[in-house]
Amino acid sequence: MAAANAHYYATRDPLGAAGDFTTAPEISQMFGELIGIWVADLWSRAGSPAFHYVELGPGRGTLAADALRAAARFGCVPAGVHLVETSPTLRTAQAARIPQAEHHDEVDALPDDAPLIIIANEFFDALPVHQYVKTADGWRERMVERRKAGLAPVAGSIRADDAVPPALRDRPQDTIVETAPVSAAIMQRCAFRLVHQGGAMLVIDYGYSGPAAGDTLQAVKAHRFANPFVDPGEVDLTAHVDFAALADAARAAGVTIDGPTPQGNWLKRLGIDARLKSLSTAAPDRAEELRGQRDRLVETDAMGELFKLIAVTAPGWPAPAGFSGEAA
């Protein structure tokens, strides 16, 4: 999965109507603007310190551009903008939108001289997962085998019971369980940075609160689902994010976790309907289009329920807006 996605992202811009999928910032400017307002509000209540804006996997840079523009209206201008991105194609697109940004290959390269406010929108879902399948002989890691007809998943030969969360080990035969140690490691490194430097992190993605069983690995090509084992490196591979596992990884560093909360609720608490009214008043001919964008982001039959957010805040930093006391 890691090798396939590394090739996939390095060789194309996958976003938008001409690509394979569309993310929330590409649907509406309101999404990035409300994240910018969230950043500015948190920064103000923290005492308006110098800080670095960080985004993990920032796509075309659309979210960052919208968020930074909105935050600046409140006097919230970061000391630096730092984008963690490995794709040369997407780095070029990001540089066009945010010329002042610095690029990094990994979170360990981020600056350590000021608090960090980190945004991760649809970042963790593209990181590799491990899958384990319950067989007649116990749990085995799911491997990928090359056959004449192509790639296919198979159960490995080494016992892997210890890799499965204890609460799921007695599930029936053929059950599949996923773990995401790469995601947990990155989250923990971010959390340790926040503890030592101050700041906060906002994670937006589609997923669930585990432990839970199920095969969530999926592939998308041209806005349609595809077979993950056909054309590796030419389709977008993702898996649903376990927010409970991410929260546990972060909490070990000593941070505070808020959420998960559904994206629709969070956007409404942050004021998406007021922003919709303002934009519609300024451009009445776009009112119907703007309402459609809002509904796609907020409504439960679109992105409003499946997509969720958690916030990670450093000790001594204020509670983040939009969570209404929800705690993981």
C-alpha positions in Angstrom: 0.0 0.0 0.0 2.8 2.4 0.9 4.7 1.7 -2.4 1.6 2.0 -4.5 0.5 5.3 -3.0 4.0 6.7 -3.1 4.1 6.1 -6.9 0.5 7.3 -7.3 0.9 10.7 -5.7 4.4 11.3 -7.1 3.2 11.0 -10.7 -0.1 13.0 -10.9 -2.5 15.6 -9.4 -5.3 13.3 -8.4 -7.8 16.0 -7.3 -10.8 17.5 -8.9 -13.2 16.6 -11.7 -10.4 15.6 -14.0 -8.7 13.5 -11.3 -9.8 10.6 -9.2 -11.4 12.2 -6.1 -12.4 15.5 -4.6 -11.7 16.7 -1.1 -13.6 19.1 1.1 -11.4 22.2 0.4 -11.9 21.6 -3.4 -15.7 21.5 -2.9 -16.0 24.9 -1.2 -13.9 27.8 0.1 -16.0 27.7 3.2 -14.3 24.6 4.5 -10.8 26.1 4.5 -12.1 29.5 5.8 -13.7 27.9 8.8 -10.5 26.1 9.6 -8.7 29.4 9.4 -11.2 30.9 11.8 -10.7 28.0 14.1 -6.9 28.6 14.0 -7.3 32.3 14.6 -9.7 31.8 17.5 -7.4 29.3 19.2 -4.4 31.5 18.6 -6.1 34.5 20.1 -7.3 32.7 23.2 -3.8 31.3 23.7 -2.4 34.8 23.9 -1.6 35.4 20.2 1.9 33.8 20.3 4.2 33.5 17.3 3.5 30.1 15.7 4.0 28.0 12.7 1.1 26.8 10.5 1.7 23.2 9.4 -0.3 21.1 7.1 0.2 17.3 6.5 -0.6 16.2 3.0 -1.9 19.5 1.8 -3.2 18.5 -1.7 -3.1 21.4 -4.0 -2.7 23.9 -1.1 -6.3 25.0 -1.4 -7.2 24.5 2.2 -4.0 26.3 3.4 -4.6 29.2 1.1 -8.2 29.6 2.2 -7.4 29.1 5.9 -4.5 31.5 6.0 -6.5 34.2 4.2 -9.4 33.8 6.7 -7.0 33.8 9.7 -5.3 36.9 8.5 -8.5 38.9 8.7 -8.2 38.5 12.5 -4.6 39.5 12.6 -3.5 35.9 12.8 -0.4 35.6 10.6 2.0 32.7 11.2 5.7 33.1 11.5 6.1 30.4 8.9 4.0 28.1 6.7 5.2 24.5 6.6 3.8 21.8 4.3 4.7 18.1 4.8 4.5 16.7 1.2 6.6 14.2 -0.8 4.9 14.5 -4.2 6.8 16.7 -6.6 3.6 17.3 -8.6 1.6 18.5 -5.6 4.5 20.5 -4.2 4.5 22.6 -7.5 0.7 23.2 -7.1 1.2 24.2 -3.5 4.0 26.6 -4.2 1.8 28.4 -6.8 -0.9 29.0 -4.2 1.4 29.6 -1.1 4.7 30.9 -2.4 6.0 31.6 1.2 5.6 27.9 2.2 8.5 25.7 3.1 8.3 22.0 2.2 9.3 19.0 4.3 9.4 15.3 3.7 8.4 14.3 7.2 7.2 15.8 10.5 10.6 15.4 12.2 11.9 18.2 9.9 9.4 20.8 11.2 10.8 23.8 13.1 11.2 23.5 16.9 11.4 27.2 17.9 7.6 28.1 18.3 4.2 26.5 18.8 2.8 24.5 15.9 -0.8 24.5 14.7 -1.1 21.4 12.5 -3.9 20.6 10.1 -4.3 17.1 8.7 -7.2 16.8 6.3 -7.6 13.4 4.6 -4.0 12.6 5.4 -4.1 9.6 7.6 -6.5 7.6 5.4 -3.8 7.3 2.7 -1.2 5.9 5.1 -0.6 2.1 4.9 -2.6 -0.3 7.1 -1.9 -3.9 8.2 -4.7 -6.4 7.9 -5.1 -9.6 9.9 -7.5 -12.4 9.0 -8.8 -15.0 11.4 -8.1 -18.5 10.0 -8.8 -22.0 11.3 -5.3 -21.8 12.8 -5.6 -18.4 14.4 -4.8 -14.9 13.2 -2.5 -14.4 10.2 -1.4 -11.2 8.6 -2.9 -10.6 5.2 -0.2 -10.5 2.5 -0.2 -9.7 -1.2 0.7 -12.5 -3.6 1.7 -12.1 -7.2 -0.2 -14.6 -9.4 -0.4 -15.0 -13.2 -3.8 -13.3 -13.1 -2.4 -10.4 -11.0 -2.1 -9.5 -7.3 -4.3 -11.1 -4.7 -4.6 -11.0 -0.9 -3.6 -14.2 1.0 -3.2 -15.2 4.6 0.4 -15.4 5.7 2.0 -18.4 7.4 3.2 -16.8 10.7 0.9 -16.5 13.7 -0.1 -12.9 14.4 -2.5 -13.2 17.3 -0.5 -10.6 19.4 -1.0 -8.0 16.6 -4.8 -8.1 16.9 -6.4 -5.9 19.7 -7.4 -8.2 22.6 -11.1 -7.2 22.3 -11.2 -8.6 18.8 -9.2 -11.8 19.0 -12.2 -14.1 19.6 -14.0 -13.0 16.5 -15.2 -15.7 14.1 -13.2 -17.2 11.2 -12.6 -15.0 8.2 -12.9 -11.8 10.2 -10.5 -9.0 9.1 -9.0 -6.5 11.5 -6.9 -3.5 10.5 -4.1 -1.7 12.4 -2.3 1.5 11.3 1.1 1.6 13.1 2.5 4.2 10.7 -0.4 6.6 11.4 0.0 6.0 15.2 3.8 6.8 15.0 3.2 10.0 13.0 0.4 11.1 15.4 2.6 10.4 18.4 5.5 12.4 16.9 3.2 15.4 16.3 1.8 15.1 19.9 5.3 15.1 21.4 6.1 18.2 19.4 3.0 19.9 20.8 3.9 19.0 24.3 7.4 20.5 24.0 6.5 23.5 21.8 2.9 24.3 22.4 0.1 24.4 19.9 -2.6 22.2 18.6 -3.5 19.7 15.8 -6.8 19.3 13.9 -7.4 15.9 12.1 -10.2 15.6 9.6 -10.9 12.3 7.9 -13.4 9.5 7.3 -13.4 6.7 9.8 -14.7 5.2 13.1 -13.8 4.8 16.7 -12.4 1.3 17.3 -11.6 -1.3 18.1 -13.7 -2.6 15.3 -13.4 -5.4 12.7 -13.8 -5.0 9.0 -12.0 -4.6 5.7 -12.0 -0.9 4.8 -9.2 -0.9 2.2 -10.6 0.7 -0.9 -9.4 2.1 -4.3 -10.8 5.0 -6.3 -10.2 5.8 -9.9 -12.0 8.5 -11.9 -14.4 9.1 -9.0 -15.5 5.4 -9.0 -14.5 2.5 -6.7 -12.0 0.1 -8.1 -10.2 -3.1 -7.2 -7.3 -2.3 -4.8 -5.3 -5.2 -6.2 -5.6 -4.1 -9.9 -3.2 -1.5 -11.4 -1.2 -0.8 -8.2 0.2 2.8 -8.2 -2.5 3.9 -10.7 -5.4 4.1 -8.2 -5.8 5.9 -4.9 -5.6 3.5 -2.0 -7.2 4.4 1.3 -8.5 2.9 4.5 -10.9 4.2 7.1 -9.2 5.9 10.1 -9.5 4.6 13.6 -9.9 7.8 15.6 -9.7 5.9 18.9 -6.3 4.5 17.9 -5.0 7.9 16.8 -6.3 9.5 20.1 -4.5 6.8 22.2 -1.3 7.3 20.3 -1.4 11.1 20.9 -2.6 10.9 24.5 0.5 8.9 25.5 2.5 12.1 24.9 0.5 14.0 27.5 -1.9 16.1 25.2 -5.6 16.7 25.5 -8.0 15.1 23.0 -11.3 16.5 21.9 -13.7 14.6 19.7 -14.2 12.8 17.5 -17.2 14.9 16.3 -19.0 14.6 13.0 -17.8 17.1 10.3 -21.3 18.4 9.8 -21.8 19.3 13.4 -18.4 20.9 13.7 -18.9 23.1 10.6 -22.3 24.3 11.9 -20.8 25.1 15.3 -18.0 27.1 13.5 -20.6 29.1 11.6 -20.9 27.6 8.1 -24.5 28.8 7.7 -23.6 32.4 8.5 -20.7 32.2 6.0 -23.1 30.7 3.4 -25.5 33.7 4.0 -22.7 36.2 3.6 -21.4 34.6 0.4 -24.9 34.2 -1.1 -25.7 37.9 -0.4 -22.5 39.0 -2.1 -23.2 36.7 -5.1 -26.9 36.0 -5.4 -26.4 34.3 -8.8 -24.3 31.6 -7.0 -26.7 31.1 -4.0 -28.0 27.7 -5.2 -24.4 26.5 -6.0 -23.2 27.6 -2.6 -26.0 25.9 -0.8 -25.2 22.7 -2.7 -21.6 23.0 -1.5 -22.6 23.5 2.1 -25.0 20.5 2.0 -22.3 18.3 0.6 -20.0 19.2 3.4 -22.6 19.1 6.2 -25.5 16.8 5.5 -25.5 13.3 7.0 -26.1 11.6 3.6 -23.0 13.3 2.2 -19.8 14.0 4.1 -21.4 15.3 7.3 -21.5 12.1 9.3 -18.8 9.8 7.8 -16.1 12.5 8.1 -15.1 13.3 11.7 -12.6 15.5 13.5 -10.4 15.3 16.6 -8.4 18.0 18.1 -5.1 17.6 19.9 -4.0 20.4 22.2 -0.8 21.0 24.2 -0.9 21.4 28.0 -1.9 24.9 28.9 -3.5 25.7 25.6 -7.3 26.6 25.5 -10.0 24.2 24.5 -10.6 24.1 20.8 -13.8 25.5 19.3 -16.4 23.3 17.7 -16.3 20.2 20.0 -18.8 21.0 22.7 -16.9 19.1 25.4 -16.8 15.8 23.4 -13.8 13.8 24.5 -12.4 10.6 23.0 
